[in-house]
Amino acid sequence: METLKFDLTKKSGKFKILNATNGGPWHKRHANDQARSNLEDYKAARIPYSRNHDSALFQEYGGPYSHDISCIFPNFDADVDDPKSYDFECTDESILCCLDAGTETFFRLGQTIEHQIKKHAIFPPKDFKKWAKVCEHIIRHYNEGWANGYKLNIQYWEIWNEPDLDREDNPYKRTWTGTKMQFFDFYEVCAKYLKECFPNLKIGGPASCGRVEWCEEFIEEMSKRNVPIDFFSWHVYCNEPEQMIYRAGKIKECLVRCGYENTESNCNEWNYIRNWQENFVYSIKSIIGIKGAAFTMACISESQRVDTIDMLMYYDTRPSVFCGVFDYYTYEPLKGYYPLYWYGMFYDMDAYVKSETNIENIYSLCGVDKDGKSLSVITYYSENDDAPDKEVKVDFGKEGKYEIYLLDKDHNGEYIKTTGDLTFNLKVHSCVLIKEI
């Protein structure tokens, strides 16, 4: 038996935003004919932000009439200052629906990925400055009421998505058909213009797919050009939490080296993937099952432990093969819902507490409230599906009574018992929530 020890007097700061998502609730505000909705479950998870990338792929988010710049401003030759040039209604609806769930929008200014053979809207804009002015008017619509708009105070505005996804010589690029240097020029123009217009908002990007060398070159080039970066966004799909933490460390190291030490490092797409070829179907099955749930909880726990990640945004809660949170057909919670829901509980905690001991493949999350009572989650995750059971004791340095909740292949985050005995026989891919009463 191994022991996880916590000194509840040693506080390590606040809990970060680590249960944000891509995609909001599956709900329609404008219709009362819904047979299904996950609004209440989504709301209960206390998800702070929803990134609207790929939202144009889902009808209830507005489908092909929403979110993308080419949808909101469909004729690029139109008058950028004329409200009639814009089509806001479907995007409005989606953003307001998120707000009904208590979730703010992390607004991706760009285009949905295009997997089809013919590309339509992922080309470098023919006028970078005009594209930036379109974004300016979109921001003014949502934050300043322009064009019969709103005053939502949306803070995060992200320029583009995954410009580094495909190699330069790939004839079927899916996110940016231009060259790397074209993108650098484009980003410079847009970031400088938008930051000048909105100095108090967070303007960032570029939602890199996570190629570390590309990220480093981008950061170095932006530093040379004196381009502001309020947040650097990047993605990772992997099968070990340590891989996420390694990439975060390399990116943070480069940001600091290049003078962006105050820039947020936001991993705003991530999920479990063993690989994208022969094990892709296995990966999908894992995402929607208990292994994906344990992986999610382990990654959240590790991201809270390190200081190289400021925000996580799970990909995704849109209906897709990557959604391990809600069932595609019924909209009901899957195993992967409970890590997001449980993490939402930690926002009530006064401070984070690190474990003083480490156990291989055991990931811990612990907080104390203002009265000194603890809340913790212990996760057993391994890429090895046949890993043996582990007997783990949790030591808070005091006696107490605790409610125990279990998430494993047979339990959906449900209450098990109240006890003072914090010794657990954990099966691989299981999570235990321990709430002091």
SULGI-V382529 format. One record per pair of residues at least 12 apart in sequence whose ideal C-beta (glycine too) atoms are under 8 Angstrom apart, sorted by the first residue. I is the first residue (numbers start at 1). J is the second residue. If there is no record, write none. Layout:
I | J
I | J
//
This chain:
1 | 391
1 | 392
1 | 393
1 | 423
2 | 357
2 | 359
2 | 362
2 | 390
2 | 391
2 | 392
2 | 393
3 | 357
3 | 392
3 | 393
3 | 394
3 | 395
4 | 355
4 | 357
4 | 359
4 | 362
4 | 364
4 | 378
4 | 392
4 | 393
4 | 394
4 | 395
5 | 355
5 | 356
5 | 357
5 | 395
5 | 397
6 | 353
6 | 354
6 | 355
6 | 356
6 | 364
6 | 366
6 | 374
6 | 376
6 | 394
6 | 395
6 | 396
6 | 397
7 | 353
7 | 356
7 | 397
8 | 353
8 | 368
8 | 372
8 | 374
8 | 396
8 | 397
8 | 398
10 | 353
10 | 354
11 | 350
11 | 351
11 | 352
11 | 353
11 | 368
12 | 351
12 | 352
12 | 353
12 | 354
13 | 351
13 | 352
14 | 351
14 | 352
15 | 304
15 | 343
15 | 346
15 | 347
15 | 349
15 | 352
15 | 367
16 | 303
16 | 304
16 | 309
16 | 310
16 | 311
16 | 312
17 | 48
17 | 49
17 | 310
17 | 311
17 | 312
18 | 300
18 | 303
18 | 304
18 | 309
18 | 311
18 | 312
18 | 343
19 | 45
19 | 46
19 | 47
19 | 48
19 | 300
19 | 312
19 | 314
19 | 339
19 | 340
19 | 343
19 | 344
20 | 47
20 | 48
20 | 49
20 | 50
20 | 51
20 | 106
20 | 268
20 | 311
20 | 312
20 | 313
20 | 314
21 | 47
21 | 49
21 | 50
21 | 51
21 | 313
21 | 314
21 | 315
21 | 316
21 | 317
21 | 325
21 | 340
22 | 50
22 | 51
22 | 52
22 | 53
22 | 54
22 | 268
22 | 269
22 | 313
22 | 314
22 | 315
22 | 316
22 | 317
22 | 318
23 | 50
23 | 51
23 | 54
23 | 55
23 | 58
23 | 61
23 | 316
23 | 317
23 | 318
23 | 323
24 | 42
24 | 50
24 | 52
24 | 55
24 | 61
24 | 94
24 | 97
24 | 98
24 | 101
24 | 103
24 | 105
24 | 317
25 | 37
25 | 38
25 | 39
25 | 42
25 | 43
25 | 97
25 | 98
25 | 100
25 | 101
25 | 103
25 | 317
26 | 38
26 | 39
26 | 42
26 | 58
26 | 60
26 | 319
26 | 326
26 | 331
27 | 39
27 | 42
27 | 60
27 | 97
27 | 100
27 | 101
28 | 60
28 | 93
28 | 97
29 | 93
29 | 96
29 | 97
29 | 100
30 | 93
36 | 330
36 | 331
37 | 331
38 | 326
38 | 331
38 | 332
38 | 333
39 | 97
39 | 100
39 | 101
41 | 326
41 | 332
41 | 333
41 | 337
42 | 101
42 | 103
42 | 317
42 | 326
43 | 100
43 | 101
43 | 102
43 | 103
44 | 341
44 | 344
45 | 337
45 | 340
45 | 341
45 | 344
46 | 102
46 | 344
46 | 345
46 | 347
47 | 101
47 | 102
47 | 103
47 | 317
47 | 340
47 | 344
48 | 103
48 | 104
49 | 103
49 | 104
49 | 105
49 | 106
49 | 156
49 | 311
49 | 313
50 | 98
50 | 103
50 | 104
50 | 105
50 | 106
50 | 317
51 | 105
51 | 106
51 | 108
51 | 158
51 | 268
51 | 269
51 | 313
52 | 67
52 | 91
52 | 94
52 | 95
52 | 105
52 | 106
52 | 107
52 | 108
53 | 67
53 | 108
53 | 110
53 | 112
53 | 158
53 | 161
53 | 207
53 | 269
54 | 112
54 | 113
54 | 316
54 | 318
54 | 320
55 | 67
55 | 94
55 | 112
55 | 318
56 | 68
56 | 71
56 | 112
57 | 112
57 | 318
57 | 320
58 | 318
58 | 319
60 | 94
61 | 90
61 | 94
61 | 318
62 | 90
62 | 91
62 | 93
62 | 94
63 | 90
65 | 87
65 | 89
65 | 90
66 | 90
66 | 91
66 | 93
66 | 94
67 | 91
67 | 94
67 | 108
67 | 112
68 | 110
68 | 111
68 | 112
68 | 121
69 | 109
69 | 110
69 | 111
69 | 121
69 | 131
69 | 134
69 | 135
69 | 138
70 | 111
70 | 120
70 | 121
71 | 87
71 | 90
71 | 91
72 | 86
72 | 87
72 | 88
72 | 91
72 | 134
72 | 138
73 | 85
73 | 86
73 | 87
73 | 134
73 | 138
74 | 87
76 | 125
76 | 126
76 | 127
76 | 130
76 | 131
80 | 130
80 | 133
80 | 134
80 | 137
81 | 137
83 | 146
83 | 147
83 | 148
86 | 137
86 | 138
86 | 141
86 | 147
88 | 141
88 | 147
88 | 149
92 | 149
92 | 150
95 | 142
95 | 152
95 | 154
99 | 152
104 | 152
104 | 154
104 | 155
105 | 152
105 | 154
105 | 156
106 | 156
106 | 158
106 | 268
106 | 313
107 | 138
107 | 142
107 | 154
107 | 156
107 | 157
107 | 158
108 | 158
108 | 160
108 | 161
108 | 207
109 | 135
109 | 138
109 | 157
109 | 158
109 | 159
109 | 160
109 | 190
110 | 158
110 | 159
110 | 160
110 | 161
110 | 207
111 | 160
111 | 161
111 | 175
113 | 161
113 | 162
113 | 165
113 | 174
113 | 175
114 | 174
114 | 175
115 | 174
117 | 172
119 | 173
119 | 177
122 | 173
122 | 174
122 | 175
122 | 176
122 | 177
123 | 177
123 | 178
124 | 176
124 | 177
124 | 178
124 | 182
124 | 183
124 | 186
125 | 186
128 | 185
128 | 186
128 | 189
128 | 190
129 | 189
129 | 193
131 | 186
131 | 190
132 | 189
132 | 190
132 | 193
132 | 194
133 | 193
135 | 157
135 | 159
135 | 190
135 | 194
136 | 193
136 | 194
136 | 197
136 | 198
139 | 154
139 | 157
139 | 194
139 | 197
139 | 198
139 | 201
142 | 154
143 | 198
143 | 201
154 | 201
155 | 201
155 | 202
156 | 201
156 | 202
156 | 204
156 | 231
157 | 194
157 | 198
157 | 201
157 | 202
157 | 203
157 | 204
158 | 204
158 | 205
158 | 206
158 | 207
158 | 231
158 | 233
158 | 268
159 | 187
159 | 190
159 | 191
159 | 194
159 | 203
159 | 204
159 | 205
159 | 206
160 | 175
160 | 176
160 | 183
160 | 186
160 | 187
160 | 205
160 | 206
160 | 207
161 | 175
161 | 206
161 | 207
162 | 174
162 | 175
162 | 176
162 | 207
162 | 208
162 | 209
162 | 235
163 | 175
163 | 176
163 | 180
163 | 183
163 | 206
163 | 208
164 | 176
164 | 180
164 | 206
164 | 208
164 | 209
164 | 211
164 | 214
164 | 215
164 | 218
165 | 209
168 | 180
180 | 214
180 | 217
183 | 206
184 | 218
184 | 221
184 | 222
184 | 225
187 | 205
187 | 206
187 | 218
187 | 222
187 | 227
188 | 222
188 | 225
188 | 227
191 | 203
191 | 204
191 | 205
191 | 222
191 | 227
191 | 228
191 | 229
192 | 227
192 | 228
195 | 228
195 | 230
201 | 230
202 | 230
202 | 231
202 | 264
203 | 228
203 | 230
204 | 229
204 | 230
204 | 231
204 | 232
204 | 233
204 | 263
204 | 264
204 | 266
205 | 229
205 | 231
205 | 232
205 | 233
206 | 218
206 | 233
207 | 233
207 | 234
207 | 235
207 | 268
207 | 269
208 | 232
208 | 233
208 | 234
208 | 235
209 | 234
209 | 235
210 | 234
210 | 235
210 | 236
210 | 247
212 | 247
212 | 250
212 | 251
215 | 232
215 | 234
215 | 250
215 | 251
215 | 254
216 | 250
216 | 254
219 | 232
219 | 251
219 | 254
219 | 255
219 | 258
219 | 260
220 | 254
220 | 258
222 | 258
223 | 258
223 | 259
223 | 260
229 | 255
229 | 260
229 | 263
230 | 263
230 | 264
231 | 263
231 | 264
231 | 265
231 | 266
231 | 310
231 | 311
232 | 251
232 | 255
232 | 260
232 | 263
232 | 264
232 | 265
232 | 266
233 | 266
233 | 267
233 | 268
234 | 247
234 | 251
234 | 265
234 | 266
234 | 267
234 | 268
235 | 267
235 | 268
235 | 269
235 | 270
235 | 315
236 | 267
236 | 269
236 | 270
237 | 269
237 | 270
237 | 271
237 | 272
237 | 273
237 | 276
238 | 270
238 | 272
238 | 273
239 | 272
239 | 273
239 | 274
239 | 283
239 | 295
239 | 383
240 | 383
241 | 295
241 | 298
241 | 299
241 | 301
241 | 302
241 | 363
241 | 381
242 | 302
244 | 267
244 | 270
244 | 299
244 | 302
244 | 303
244 | 309
245 | 302
245 | 303
245 | 306
245 | 308
245 | 309
248 | 265
248 | 267
248 | 303
248 | 306
248 | 308
248 | 309
249 | 306
249 | 308
251 | 265
251 | 308
252 | 265
252 | 307
252 | 308
264 | 310
264 | 311
265 | 308
265 | 309
265 | 310
266 | 309
266 | 310
266 | 311
266 | 312
266 | 313
267 | 303
267 | 309
267 | 311
267 | 312
267 | 313
268 | 311
268 | 312
268 | 313
269 | 313
269 | 315
269 | 316
270 | 299
270 | 312
270 | 313
270 | 314
270 | 315
271 | 287
271 | 292
271 | 296
271 | 314
271 | 315
271 | 316
271 | 322
271 | 324
272 | 286
272 | 287
272 | 291
272 | 292
272 | 295
272 | 296
272 | 324
274 | 286
274 | 383
284 | 321
284 | 322
287 | 321
287 | 322
287 | 323
287 | 324
287 | 336
288 | 323
288 | 324
288 | 334
288 | 335
288 | 336
289 | 324
289 | 334
289 | 335
289 | 409
290 | 335
290 | 407
290 | 408
290 | 409
290 | 429
290 | 430
291 | 381
291 | 385
291 | 429
292 | 324
292 | 335
292 | 336
293 | 324
293 | 334
293 | 335
293 | 336
293 | 338
293 | 339
293 | 407
293 | 429
293 | 431
294 | 379
294 | 380
294 | 381
294 | 407
294 | 428
294 | 429
294 | 430
294 | 431
295 | 381
296 | 314
296 | 324
296 | 336
296 | 339
296 | 340
297 | 339
297 | 342
297 | 363
297 | 365
297 | 377
297 | 379
297 | 381
297 | 407
297 | 431
298 | 363
298 | 379
298 | 381
299 | 312
300 | 312
300 | 339
300 | 343
300 | 365
301 | 363
301 | 364
301 | 365
301 | 377
301 | 379
302 | 363
304 | 352
304 | 365
305 | 354
314 | 340
323 | 336
324 | 336
325 | 337
325 | 340
333 | 412
335 | 407
335 | 412
337 | 413
338 | 407
338 | 412
338 | 413
338 | 431
339 | 377
339 | 407
339 | 431
341 | 413
342 | 377
342 | 405
342 | 413
342 | 431
342 | 433
343 | 365
345 | 375
346 | 365
346 | 367
346 | 375
348 | 369
348 | 375
349 | 367
349 | 368
349 | 369
349 | 375
350 | 367
350 | 368
350 | 369
350 | 370
351 | 367
351 | 368
352 | 366
352 | 367
353 | 366
353 | 367
353 | 368
353 | 374
354 | 366
359 | 390
359 | 392
361 | 380
361 | 381
361 | 382
361 | 387
361 | 390
361 | 428
362 | 378
362 | 379
362 | 380
362 | 390
362 | 392
362 | 426
363 | 378
363 | 379
363 | 380
363 | 381
364 | 376
364 | 377
364 | 378
364 | 379
365 | 377
365 | 379
373 | 436
373 | 437
374 | 396
374 | 400
374 | 434
374 | 436
375 | 433
375 | 434
375 | 435
375 | 436
376 | 394
376 | 433
376 | 434
377 | 431
377 | 432
377 | 433
377 | 434
378 | 392
378 | 394
378 | 424
378 | 426
378 | 431
378 | 432
378 | 434
379 | 430
379 | 431
379 | 432
380 | 392
380 | 426
380 | 427
380 | 428
380 | 429
380 | 430
380 | 431
381 | 428
381 | 429
382 | 428
382 | 429
384 | 428
385 | 428
385 | 429
386 | 428
387 | 428
388 | 428
389 | 425
389 | 426
389 | 427
389 | 428
390 | 425
390 | 426
390 | 428
391 | 423
391 | 424
391 | 425
391 | 426
392 | 423
392 | 424
392 | 426
393 | 422
393 | 423
393 | 424
394 | 422
394 | 423
394 | 424
394 | 434
395 | 422
396 | 422
396 | 436
399 | 420
400 | 420
400 | 436
401 | 418
401 | 419
401 | 420
401 | 436
401 | 437
402 | 418
402 | 419
402 | 420
402 | 422
402 | 434
402 | 435
402 | 436
402 | 437
403 | 415
403 | 417
403 | 418
403 | 434
403 | 435
403 | 437
404 | 416
404 | 417
404 | 418
404 | 419
404 | 432
404 | 433
404 | 434
404 | 435
405 | 432
405 | 433
405 | 435
406 | 430
406 | 431
406 | 432
406 | 433
407 | 430
407 | 431
407 | 432
407 | 433
408 | 427
408 | 429
408 | 430
408 | 431
409 | 427
409 | 429
409 | 430
413 | 433
418 | 437
422 | 434
//
